[in-house]
Structures are given as C-alpha cells and as structure tokens.
Amino acid sequence: MKQVISSSKSSDYKPFSILVTGATGFIGSRLISSLVSSGYTVKGLSRKQLSGNDKVKYVKADAFNFDELKNAMFGIDTAYYLLHSMEGDKGDWQEFATRENNQAQNFLKAATESGVKRIIYLGGLVNDSLGLSPHMRSRKEVGEILASGNIPVTEFRASIIIGAKSGSYAMLRYLVERLSVMVCPSWVKSLAQPIAVDDVISYLAESLSKPETMGKIFEIGGPDKMTYEELMRVYSAYLNKNLFVIQIPFLTTRLSSYWVDLITPVKASLARPLIDSLVHDTVVADDSITKIIPMHLKSVREAIDIATKEMKSDPPQMEQKEEKTGFKINQKLIQVSLFALAIIGSSYYWLDDRTDVYEPMWLIGSAFWYIAIGFAIILIHNKTRLGYLIAGVLSWITLVFWLFDNYYVIFENSLIATTPNELMTIRNFIGIFIVALTVIASHNLFHKVIDYQYKGKPL
C-alpha cells in the first residue's frame, strides 16, 4: 500500500532541497518516484548524465570525488544515503568494505561543508551481539561514520528486501525456478524478516515528515518471520512447484556464491555479500518505528506477487551489444550438438567391432559421460551458466578423446584402444566436427547469458 505524504509537509522544503543518491538504483529510483508523487521536488545523484524535468533534477557526480559531491549538495537540506560498493569485478569486491568506508567519509565531509541538515540512510539489519559478515559489518560501519558528524542521521536497518530488480529477489527467483532439487548450506536455516520494497520506500519517504525519527536507528521488517529455506518454499508454492532441499553443512558462503553465479544471473561479486548477510538471523528486535510510522506491512507472498508481476510487465532495460552470433542461435546449436554427441557416442556399441568398449572402465566412463550430457541439457534448457560450463568441459574432454582415437591416422599408432575400423574413423571425424561446434557455443553462451539475463530478465 503506497503511503501518501501530505502536500503541506512537502511545501516545508525548498525546491530541490532533497538529494537522493543512487538515483538510478533499485531503491533510489523508486524513492524519487514516491517523493515526486507526494509533492516534493528532488535532486537525484548519479554517475551518469541524465535529463530531468520540473520535479526532478539529476546531477552527475562520483561519490569518491569530493568536489563533485560537494557541488551536488549545494542547497540540500536532507540527503538520502543509498550508496554501496558491492558490485564489480573480483578485485572491487575484495575491497568493497574499504571503498564503502571511504565513500561514507567523503559523503559526510561534503554534507557538512555544504550545510546539509539531515541524512537518511538505509542499511542492513544486524545483530550486534554476533560476529558480523564483512558485508553486514561494512553496512553498520557506514552508519557509524555518517552518525559521527554533527548532522542528525536517521538509519533504517532492513532485513531481506523483496522487489523486482532486487539482487536478493533475483537470487531467490532463479534458484527456485531452475532447480527442483536444491543442495543448500546451513545458512538456509537462518531466520529473516523479509520486507516488501514498497514498505521500505514508505518508511524512507514518511520519515521526512517525522522529526522524531532524526538521530535514531530503526529496524524494519515485514510481518512474516521465516528461514531462507521457508522463503524459497513460499515462492515455490506461489509457482505451484515442488521443491526438495538437501542441506550440506560444509558448503561455505564462497562456494555458495559461485553456485549462485553459475545458476542465476546474479554475479558472484554480488551474491557473496548477499549470502554473507544470511549467515546470521536478521529479525526485528525493536519495532518502535511501527508506532511512529504505522502502515499495513505486506506479507511475503504479497511482496512476491507484486515483484513477479512487475518483473513481467517492466523487465530491466539492457544495453544492446553488437555480436556476430546471437544468443538464441547458440542456444539451439548447443542443444542440437549435445543430442548429436549422445547419438554419435552410442555408436561405439553398434558400429565398433572392438571388444575394448565393453571393458569395465570404458563402460563406467561412458555412464558418467551420458550423465554429464543429461545434466548439461537440463541446465542449458534453464539457461544456467553451470549448464554451459558442464557442456564446455565435457566437449573439450570428448574432443581430446576422439582425436586420440584417430591418432593412428597420422602416427600409425592408437593411444586409447586397439585401432578403430574405417567406419569408426570416419565417425570420429564427424564427431570431432560436432564437438568443436559445442565447444564454441558453450564458450559464447557462458559469457553471453549474463548480458541477457540482468537480474531476472527473461530470455
């Protein structure tokens, strides 16, 4: 339920005296829309040059550039801090805590020198009594840095936020949609209190007209408390799909993030801090904000329904890249070539006259080979990077194997078994051509799929 802020409150603010950082981000873009619809005029900060209107002015600035940041804060009374440094390549992720601290210190200094009167910050729900993950510790430290100055800070600490284009939602959505049997680490048993993104936006927007929220920390969450496994089951039930979960305690957050990277469009650099934040319980211990800003909080199922419908009606826009071969062509090519490989491989048992193919090691190797092809086909049908990875590794091994089987053609000596007959030699050359196509397609798709599936965008 969208909260409407009275126009009399919005008139208390000078034109464009509210700054929203991360203006094009998941939270920032929604917050700007909410504030504008409630009568405020807003200045949005972005690293991109954007065109505005009579309600929104965008200013281009990098939060690591003090002069740009200070200029952007000229005339600002209230600044929303919605910045993070989680995404990027591996090197960026390893330094994200340092980057976030530097960014927050830069922001506070610029805000102080520009005469900003108030900062509103959205952080993560943490349990101060436990050892925090690097991500959650960084979120907490950012709040402490912002509050260390003379500017009153309102800090909201949220549990899992469910909404279209959210990294957490994309991770949940793709894992459940693509896997009927899920192997999970122990963190799926951690308790969380998911909250709908619309409710988060309402808290952020309403706090503008609530001076009693200044200088305080508030914990926010939805009405439902559940483990991440239960959250996956709720989404599975929403899809009318059965879900089987197998828990393996030794899976670390690093291994989990790589698994998510290979199954979903969420990159490991973003998945790992998200998973890190799920290691400990994230439930609201102090709900005092519900008395200051009362509202109907959406249930998890309501939030999932809204996010799913929004994703379908308004998928994220992608920057189109020029390419020599399209994704769909490669997708069809790899599926056809894997089926062709399975048929060609079976010819060892109806074209080959060598007895070697019935030896135990050969039969065991063949069984694993067919199982790998089966898994690859299923995962590729669901457009997962893991499927393309398996297909790539399998095709390289097969290519080497069939080249060695035809080794005798040039060197008059067989490396794998006894010399194949003429028919099998021809079959090997055909197989080598097909498997080469599989190698090329799997390589292309492994890199293309991230560009095509941006946080849940369907292919």
N, C-alpha and C positions, 0 to 999 in steps of 0.2 A: 504494500500500500504506500503510495507516494505521499510524502509529507509536504504540505504547502506552507511556506513561510509568509507571514502577512506582509503586505507591501509597506505598511507603516514602519516595520523593522528595517526593511531594505532601504527605505528613504533616509535612515540614520547614517548610511555610509555615503561618502563622497563618491562620485563617478569613478569607476575603475580603481578603487582603493583596496580591492581584494585580489590577491595573487594566488593562483593555483599552479603549483609546479607539476611537472609530469603531465602537461595538459593533453597530450595525445595518448596517455596510458590508459590502462584498464579502469582505474579508479578516477583519475583526473578528468578524463573526457566526460564521464558520467556526472561527476560533481559539477563541472561547469554547466552542463545542460540543466541540472537541477537548480542551481543558483540563478541562472538566467530566467528559467520559467517562474521563479519566485520573485522576480523583480530586481535582482541585483545586476549590476554591470561588473564584469570580471576581466581581469588581465590574466592571460594564460602564458606560462613559460614553457618553451620547447627548444630543443636543439635545432629544429627545422624552422625555416621561414614559412609562416602560414598567414593566409589572409583572414581578416576578422570581419566584424560588422559593427553596428551601433551598440550591440550588447556585449560583445567580446572583442578584446584587442589581444593579439598574440605578439609576444616579444621573443626574439631569438636570443638565447643565452645558454652558455655551458656552465653548469653548477661548479665546475672546477676552475672557472675563470672569474676571479674576484671582481674585476672591473665590470664585466658584462652582467654579473649577478647584481652588483650594487646599482647599476643603471636601471636594471629591470625592476628594482624595488623602490624606485623613486615614486613618492606619493602613495605608497602602500601602507594601509593600517593593519590589515590581517593577512598573513601569509600561510597557506596550506603547504605543509611539507609532505610530499608524496613521492619522494625520490628513493631509488635503491640502485645497487650496482651488482645485482646477481647475474644478469645475463652477459654473454660474451664468450670468448674462447676460453680454453683451459687456463691460460695464464691470467686472464682477467678474473676468473672465478677464484683462483687461489689467493688473489689479492683483494677480494671484494670487501673484506672487513676493514682493511686499511683505507680503501677507496671510499667506503661509506663514512668512516670517521672524518676523513679529510673534507668530504663533501659537506657534512653537517657543520664542521667548524667554519668552513668557508661561508656557509649559509648564515650562521649565527652572526658572524662578524659583519657581513654585508647588511643583514637585517638591522643590527644595532646602529651602524653608521647611517643607515637610511631612515631611521626613526620609526621602524615598524613597531606597532603597539601590541601585537598578539601573534602567536604562532599556534597552528593546529596541526598535530602530527598523527599519522596513522601508523602504528607499529604492530608487533605481534604479541599474542597472549603468551606470557611466560610464567613459569613457576620459579620464583626467586630462591626457593629452598633447594633446588636441584642444580646439578651441573648442566649448563645450557649448551646446546649445539652452537657451532660457530655462527650460523645464520641468526639464531634467536638471540645470542649474546650480542651480536652486532646491532640488531634492531633495538635492544634495550640500551646499549651504549649510545646510539644515536639520540634516543630520547633524553638521556642524561646530559649529553653535550648541548642539545638545544635548550634544556632547562637550566644550564649552568650560567646563563647570562642574566640580564635584568628584564628580559621580555617574558611576560607570562605565557606559559605553554599549556595547551590542552592536549593531552596524549590519550588516544584511543588505542587499546590493545585488543586486536581481534583474533579469534580462532580461525579455522578454515573458512575462506570466503568462497561462496558458490555463486558463479555468474558466468555468462558467456564471455569468452576470451580470457578467462582466468586460467592461470597455469595449473592450479590445483584441480579445477573442474575438468580441464583437458586431460590431465593425467588420469583422473577417475573415469572419465567417459571412455577413453580409448582402451584402458585396461579391461574394463567390463565388457565393452562391445566386442573386443577382439579375442578374449580368452574365456572359454567356458570352464577351464581348469586353471586355477591360478596358484602358483607357488609363491608364497609370501614370507617375509621375515617377521620377527617378533613385533616390530613396530605397528603392525596392523591391529594389534590389541590395545594400543594406546587410546585413551578416551579423549574425545574432542567435542566441541560445541559449535558446529558449523553455523554460519550466518549468511543470509542472502545478501548479495551485493547491494540491492536496493535499500535494505535496512542499514547497512554501513553508510551509504550515501546520506540517508536521512539523519543519522547521528551527526555526521560531519557538518551537514548544512544547518541543522537545527541549533547546533552549539553556537553558531554566530549570534543568535538572539538570546543566549543564555549566559549572562555574565558570571553566574555562579559556577560555570564549568572551567573558568580560567584558572590556570596554575594547578590543575589536578590531573590525575591519571584515572582513566575509566576502562574497565574490562567489558567487552561487548561480545555477545554470542547469541545464537538463536534459541528457540525453546527446546530443542532436542539435544540430548547428550548421548553420544554413541561412539563406538570404536570406528577406526577407518574401515575395518572389515564389514561392520554393520552398515556403514555408509555405502560401500560397494554393493552390498546386498539390497539396500533400498533402491539404488539405481538399477540394479539387475531386475528387481521386481517391477520397477517402472517400465522396463523394456519387455516385461513378460519373458524373462530369460532365466534359466537355471545357472547357478554359479557354484562351483566347487572350489574350496580354498584349502590348500595344503600348506601348513606352516613349517618353515625350516628356520630354526633359531640362529644358525651360523651365518645367514646372509647379512652382510654389513650394509650400511647406507650407501657406501661407494658402489658395491655390486648391484644394489637395488637401483641406483641412479643409472647405471649402464644398461640394466634390464629395461627400465622405463624408456631410455633413449632408443633402444632397439625395437621396442614395441609400439611406442607412441610418438607423436611429433614433438613432444617436449624434450628439448636438448638436455643432456646430462648436466651441463653447467647450470641449468635452472632446476632440474629435477632433484639434484643432490641437496641444495639448501631447503627445498620444499620438503623432501623426505626427512632431512635432519630435524625439521621443526615438528615432525610427527613422532619422534622418538619418545618424548615425554607427554603426559596428559596436558591438554590445553583446554581447561574448563574455567568458567567464570566463578571466581570466589567472592567477588564484591559486585553486586548488581545495582549499585546506587544510581547509576545512570538511568535506569528504567523509571525512577521516580522523578528525575529532572526532565527527561525526555520520554514520556510514555508513548508507546506505539504498539500496534499489532505486529509481532515478530513472525515472519513466515517460517513454516516448518521446512524441514529438509526436502521433503517431497515437493512442496510448493516451489521452493527455490530451484530444484532440479527441473521441474516442469517449465518454469519461466525461462531458465537458461537454455534449455534444449530448444524451445520454440524460437527464442531469439537467435540462436545459432543458425537455425534453418532459414529464418526469414532475412537475416542480415549477417551472412558469413563475413569473416575478416577479408579486407581487400589485400590482394597480393600484387607486388611489383612483378610485372611480366618480364621474363628474361628470354632473350633470343637463344634458340637452341637448334642444333642440327636434327635431332630426332626427338619426338615428343614423348611424354611420359606414357600415354596410352599405347603408343606403338611398342615401346619397350616392354610394357606390362604384358601385352598379348604375346610378344615374341618370347619372353622368358617362360610363360606358362606353356606355350606350344613346345618349346625346345625341351623343357623338363619332361613332358609326356613322351616326346620323341626319344629322349635319352633312356627312359624306362623301357620303352619297347625295344630299342637297339640293344640295351644291356641284356634283355631276356633272350636274345638270340644266341648267347653263349650256351643255352640249353636246348636249342633246336636247330642251330646251324653248325655249331662247333663239334668236331669229332674228337677233341682232346679229352682224355679222362681227368686231366688236372682240375677241370671246372667242378668236379664232384668231390674234391678233397675237402675235409672239414674247414680249414682256414679260408678256403675260397668261398664256401657256402656261407660261413659266418660273415665274411666281408661283404658278400652280396646282400645278405639280410640287412646289415647296417646301412648299406648304400641305398636300398629301397626305402628303408625307414626314413632316412635323411631326405630323400626326394619327396616322400609323402608329407613330412613336416614342412618342407620348403614350400610345397604347393599350397598347403593350408594357410601358412603365414603370408605368402605372397598374395593369395586371394584377399586377405585382410589388409594388404598394403603395409606391412610392417618391415622396418629395416632389418630385423632379425631374419626374416624370410629371404631377403636379398643377400644377406651375409652368408647364410647357410648355402644358398644356391651358388654363390661365388666360390666359396671354399670347396664345395662338392665338385663344381665344374672344373676347377683347377686340378684337383686330385684325379678326376676322371680323364682329363686331357693328358696328364702325365702318364697315367696307366695305359691308355690306348696308344700313345706314342711309343712307349716301351714295348707294347705287344707287337708293334710293327717295326721294332728296332732292327730285325733281321733283314729287312728290305735293303738297307744301306750297308749294314755291318755284318750280314750273314750270320747273325747270332741272336738268339732270343733271350731276353732278360727276365721275363715273367714266368713263362711256362715253355712247353715244347712249341716248336714253330707252328703258327696257325696255317690253316689251309688257305687257298687262294680266295675263296668266298669270304672267309673271316677277315682276310687282309683288306679286301675292298670295303667290307662292313666297318672296319676300324677307321679307314679314311673318311667314310661318310660320317661316322660318329665324331671324329675329330673336328669336322666342319661344324656340326650341330653344337658341339660343346663349346667351340670358340664363340658362337653366337650367344650362348648362355653366359659365358664369361663377360662379354661386352655389355649385354643387357643388365646383368646383375650389378656391374660396376656403375653403370649410368643410373639405375634406379636407386641404388643405395644413397647416392648423393642428391638425386632429384627429389626424392619423396619429401624431404624436409621443406623444400621450397614450395611444394604443392600442398602440404598439409600443415598450415600455420595455425597451431593451437585449435585444432578441431575442424578446420575447413574440409568438407568432404570432397573427394575427387570425382 
